[in-house]
């Protein structure tokens, strides 16, 4: 099974950046997300997103926080429904 990484880096100055990629397993997907956020802030902390009541989000969505506690982005690793991501 393949997993799709959907990652958003928050940037108030230039706008948010969306990154997508496909991986062979969940751990590789999560590791890639962590490395991406560590490139912004080595002291990144990842926490599960707790949606507000009535909101719908992808299962397993995580929020990244920098050393000051500010949100720097979010990601989700989800099973791929297609083997042709990006084509």
N, C-alpha and C positions, 0 to 999 in steps of 0.2 A: 504494500500500500504506500502511496505517495502522500506527503503532507505539504500544504501550501502555507507559506509564511506571508502574512499581511502585516506590515510594520509601518507605523507613521511616526516620523520625527517631528516634534513640535518646534517651530521656529517663528517667533512673533515678528522678526524683522524681514525675512524673505518668504515667509509662507511655509506651510507644512510640506514635508517630503514623504511620499508614499513609496515603499519598497515592497516588491513581491518576489518570491522565489519558491522553488519546489525542492523538496528533500525526500530521501528514501525512508527516513524514520523520524519519529517525533523528537527524539533527543537531539538529532542533528539540527532540526528546525529551531528548537529552543536555544541551543548553543549559538547558532548564528544570530539570533535576536539579541542575546546577551552580549556577544562580541560587538555588535553594531552599537548598542547603547554604551558600552564601555569605551568606545571610540569617542563618544561625546563627553562622558564623565566616568572615570575609572571607578568611582565610588557609587555606581548606580545601584539602586535597590528596586527589585521587581516585586509588585504586589498584585494579587488578583483584583480585577475590577469588580466592584460591588455596584450593580446597576440600580438606578433609582426605581422605585416601584412603578411597574407598568412598562418599563423600557425593555427592549429586546436587543441583546448583544450576542456575538458569537461566543459559544462556550469556550472557556479557557482564556478569555481576553485578559491580558496583563497590562498594568500601567508601570512605566519606568519613572523613577524619581531620582533627581540628582542629590548631591551631598547636602544641599540646602533645603531639601524637601519639596522642591518645585517639580511638577510633572514635565518630563522631557519627551515623552512619547508613549505609544501603546503598541501592542502586537497580539496576534493570535496565530496559532499553528492549528490548522484544520485539515481533516482528511480531504484529499483531492477528489473531485467528482469527475475530473477529466485528466487524461494523460497528455494533453496538448497545451498546457499552460504557456502563454506567451506566443503561441503560433497563430 
